């Protein structure tokens, strides 16, 4: 299993979504606070709405600037707390297409795509 994953979120119909052909995900939306977290994390990335790189892992890695801590299972997904942004974010069951079980911690980095 990969230690690092990379997806390319973008906005469609005003919502943050991502595709992952390998995992059969098409326009999988970010909702429940995850969308707001992305808005805040990408505020300084020009043209982020057309796509940016989101690198994430259950292990800390160089350059990670976002740290999420598992709080609880909720509505078939999982709620995490982001200390840096002082907010919760709900991650849908698609999380389990990347991990066998919800990680206790998630680390992430956002960056523009050249």
Backbone bond lengths (Angstrom), bond angles and torsions (degrees), N, CA, C in turn:
res aa  C-N    CA-C-N  psi(-1)  N-CA   C-N-CA  omega(-1)  CA-C   N-CA-C  phi
1 X - - - 1.452 - - 1.534 108.97 -
2 X 1.296 116.28 143.06 1.473 121.54 179.38 1.524 111.19 -63.09
3 X 1.339 115.23 149.28 1.463 120.67 173.13 1.526 109.59 -90.80
4 X 1.344 116.86 -33.18 1.466 122.52 178.35 1.522 109.02 -121.03
5 X 1.314 115.48 141.06 1.460 121.93 175.71 1.515 108.31 -121.68
6 X 1.330 116.29 150.65 1.463 121.41 176.89 1.522 107.81 -133.07
7 X 1.325 115.45 127.85 1.462 120.63 172.53 1.525 107.28 -126.67
8 X 1.335 115.19 165.58 1.460 121.20 -178.47 1.532 109.31 -121.54
9 X 1.327 116.97 83.37 1.462 118.96 175.98 1.531 111.49 -65.76
10 X 1.309 115.25 150.46 1.465 122.74 177.56 1.526 107.18 -153.74
11 X 1.315 116.44 167.40 1.463 119.84 179.22 1.520 110.77 -96.02
12 X 1.323 114.49 135.21 1.456 122.48 174.92 1.520 106.85 -136.51
13 X 1.318 117.14 126.03 1.464 123.00 -178.14 1.531 110.88 52.50
14 X 1.348 115.67 36.89 1.451 121.10 176.81 1.515 115.67 81.16
15 X 1.338 117.45 3.79 1.469 121.00 -178.53 1.516 110.72 -118.51
16 X 1.344 116.17 145.06 1.460 120.47 172.73 1.523 108.44 -73.75
17 X 1.327 116.55 129.07 1.460 122.96 179.25 1.531 108.09 -140.01
18 X 1.332 115.58 168.81 1.459 119.84 172.54 1.521 109.46 -148.98
19 X 1.314 115.24 158.92 1.455 123.10 177.59 1.526 108.49 -116.94
20 X 1.303 116.78 146.17 1.455 121.96 171.82 1.516 106.81 -149.37
21 X 1.322 114.93 96.20 1.460 121.14 -174.89 1.521 111.55 -58.66
22 X 1.324 116.94 -41.50 1.468 122.01 -178.44 1.532 111.35 -59.04
23 X 1.316 116.69 -34.30 1.466 121.30 -178.31 1.527 112.38 -101.10
24 X 1.317 115.94 8.58 1.473 122.98 178.88 1.528 112.41 57.60
25 X 1.325 115.31 45.00 1.462 121.37 176.57 1.524 108.14 -113.22
26 X 1.310 116.41 127.72 1.458 122.09 179.56 1.523 108.82 -131.37
27 X 1.320 115.20 120.80 1.462 122.44 -177.63 1.531 111.37 48.98
28 X 1.336 115.35 47.15 1.465 122.06 176.19 1.526 107.55 -70.31
29 X 1.333 118.91 119.09 1.465 120.35 -174.12 1.527 113.71 -83.09
30 X 1.315 114.62 151.43 1.463 123.39 168.70 1.522 106.12 -98.34
31 X 1.318 117.65 123.97 1.463 122.89 -179.82 1.527 108.54 -137.51
32 X 1.311 117.01 -175.27 1.457 122.34 171.86 1.516 115.49 60.34
33 X 1.318 116.64 38.50 1.456 120.83 179.22 1.517 113.16 98.05
34 X 1.333 118.24 -25.36 1.466 120.87 177.11 1.529 109.50 -64.60
35 X 1.329 116.84 -34.75 1.461 121.11 178.02 1.536 110.98 -64.58
36 X 1.319 116.75 -43.96 1.462 121.27 178.55 1.522 110.81 -66.03
37 X 1.326 116.38 -40.44 1.457 120.50 177.82 1.532 109.91 -59.58
38 X 1.322 117.57 -42.25 1.471 121.28 178.33 1.527 110.13 -65.22
39 X 1.333 117.73 -43.05 1.469 120.16 176.73 1.523 110.52 -53.51
40 X 1.315 116.11 -47.10 1.465 120.60 -177.12 1.529 111.97 -70.61
41 X 1.330 117.10 -41.65 1.467 120.99 -177.40 1.527 112.91 -69.40
42 X 1.341 116.90 -25.89 1.474 120.32 -177.51 1.529 113.02 -103.89
43 X 1.317 116.93 9.70 1.468 120.55 -175.61 1.528 113.11 -54.66
44 X 1.318 118.12 -31.13 1.468 121.42 -178.49 1.526 113.82 -99.25
45 X 1.319 117.25 8.05 1.465 120.46 178.96 1.530 108.40 -97.88
46 X 1.338 117.37 112.98 1.470 119.74 179.76 1.536 110.91 -60.07
47 X 1.313 115.72 135.48 1.461 122.51 174.31 1.540 113.42 60.65
48 X 1.327 117.40 28.52 1.466 121.25 -179.11 1.526 111.76 -58.09
49 X 1.335 117.17 -30.02 1.473 120.78 -179.05 1.520 112.68 -58.14
50 X 1.335 116.69 -26.12 1.467 120.68 179.13 1.515 112.58 -91.21
51 X 1.313 117.11 2.73 1.454 121.56 175.08 1.512 112.73 130.12
52 X 1.311 114.96 138.01 1.455 122.37 174.64 1.521 106.82 -145.62
53 X 1.315 116.45 163.58 1.462 120.62 178.73 1.521 109.44 -90.88
54 X 1.311 116.30 129.33 1.452 123.23 174.06 1.522 107.19 -116.43
55 X 1.323 115.77 107.95 1.462 122.16 178.38 1.515 106.59 -97.82
56 X 1.343 117.78 132.01 1.459 119.60 -178.69 1.519 111.88 -147.09
57 X 1.326 114.48 157.03 1.456 121.74 -177.34 1.515 109.44 -159.60
58 X 1.307 115.76 160.90 1.468 119.42 171.71 1.527 110.64 -86.27
59 X 1.323 116.60 -2.74 1.462 122.48 178.23 1.526 109.05 -116.12
60 X 1.308 116.68 143.96 1.459 120.78 177.11 1.525 108.80 -63.34
61 X 1.347 116.43 142.87 1.459 120.80 179.31 1.525 109.57 -143.61
62 X 1.337 117.38 157.55 1.474 120.52 -178.80 1.527 111.23 -58.30
63 X 1.307 116.49 133.07 1.459 121.87 177.86 1.518 114.70 91.60
64 X 1.325 117.53 -9.94 1.472 119.70 178.34 1.525 108.90 -65.72
65 X 1.329 115.80 130.22 1.468 120.44 -178.44 1.526 112.29 -119.42
66 X 1.313 116.41 -6.96 1.460 121.10 179.98 1.520 108.22 -119.81
67 X 1.330 115.53 130.37 1.459 121.44 -179.99 1.521 107.95 -125.18
68 X 1.320 116.20 121.85 1.460 121.80 178.49 1.522 109.25 -112.14
69 X 1.312 115.85 136.75 1.462 121.78 178.60 1.525 108.77 -117.40
70 X 1.336 116.23 130.31 1.463 121.62 -178.93 1.520 109.95 -61.41
71 X 1.328 115.24 134.72 1.469 121.12 177.80 1.523 112.16 -111.32
72 X 1.360 116.11 -48.86 1.459 118.49 -175.23 1.534 110.60 -169.60
73 X 1.326 115.13 156.66 1.461 121.30 169.24 1.519 106.71 -79.02
74 X 1.332 115.49 140.86 1.464 119.10 -177.05 1.522 109.52 -156.61
75 X 1.334 116.55 126.95 1.467 123.07 175.34 1.531 112.37 46.08
76 X 1.293 118.28 53.34 1.467 126.51 178.37 1.530 114.16 66.55
77 X 1.320 117.06 3.58 1.456 121.78 175.60 1.516 109.84 -123.14
78 X 1.314 116.00 -158.42 1.461 121.25 -178.17 1.516 110.34 -140.22
79 X 1.335 115.78 139.28 1.449 121.72 179.39 1.524 109.11 -102.30
80 X 1.329 114.75 133.38 1.463 123.09 179.99 1.523 109.67 -121.18
81 X 1.329 115.87 154.33 1.461 122.80 176.94 1.519 108.58 -108.66
82 X 1.328 116.13 132.81 1.461 122.62 176.24 1.521 108.04 -109.24
83 X 1.319 116.07 106.27 1.468 121.39 -177.85 1.529 111.25 -63.65
84 X 1.355 117.46 -42.56 1.463 121.37 -176.84 1.520 112.13 -58.76
85 X 1.308 116.85 -38.49 1.469 121.09 -177.38 1.527 112.74 -104.67
86 X 1.321 116.51 0.05 1.465 122.20 177.41 1.531 112.07 52.58
87 X 1.338 114.92 53.20 1.460 118.04 178.01 1.516 111.55 -156.04
88 X 1.327 114.39 159.24 1.453 121.18 175.21 1.523 109.64 -91.91
89 X 1.332 114.31 156.06 1.460 121.16 175.56 1.528 108.05 -143.53
90 X 1.310 115.97 130.04 1.460 121.46 178.10 1.520 107.94 -93.33
91 X 1.321 116.05 130.64 1.459 121.37 176.87 1.517 108.60 -112.59
92 X 1.317 115.72 128.84 1.458 122.53 -173.40 1.530 111.65 -72.32
93 X 1.326 117.71 174.38 1.457 121.23 -179.20 1.534 114.61 -60.02
94 X 1.316 118.73 -13.65 1.469 120.43 176.29 1.525 111.39 -60.59
95 X 1.332 117.47 -20.70 1.461 121.51 176.02 1.528 110.63 -54.24
96 X 1.337 115.89 -34.84 1.460 120.71 -177.40 1.528 112.97 -76.70
97 X 1.309 117.66 -1.54 1.465 120.91 171.36 1.530 109.88 -83.63
98 X 1.329 116.14 -13.04 1.467 122.01 177.77 1.529 111.70 -105.76
99 X 1.318 116.98 -31.13 1.466 122.56 -176.58 1.522 109.16 -130.64
100 X 1.328 116.49 146.92 1.461 120.71 179.60 1.523 112.04 -66.09
101 X 1.328 116.24 -34.17 1.463 121.92 175.83 1.515 107.62 -143.05
102 X 1.321 117.82 159.89 1.470 119.47 -179.09 1.530 110.66 -59.12
103 X 1.321 117.80 122.72 1.464 119.71 179.30 1.530 111.43 -65.70
104 X 1.323 115.74 148.65 1.462 121.07 176.18 1.521 110.46 -66.64
105 X 1.333 115.80 -30.12 1.455 121.76 178.88 1.520 109.33 -139.83
106 X 1.317 114.91 148.56 1.463 122.10 172.23 1.521 107.93 -129.24
107 X 1.313 115.95 141.13 1.461 122.62 177.55 1.516 106.94 -122.04
108 X 1.329 116.76 141.15 1.458 119.36 -175.67 1.516 111.69 -145.32
109 X 1.320 113.60 159.07 1.463 122.99 175.71 1.520 106.89 -139.46
110 X 1.326 116.81 136.65 1.465 121.38 174.94 1.527 107.66 -112.80
111 X 1.328 115.79 141.24 1.462 119.59 177.32 1.514 110.17 -153.31
112 X 1.317 114.27 152.98 1.455 120.35 177.54 1.519 111.13 -69.17
113 X 1.306 114.02 159.88 1.465 120.76 178.19 1.529 107.36 -109.24
114 X 1.310 116.50 123.64 1.465 120.46 -179.02 1.501 111.08 -84.26
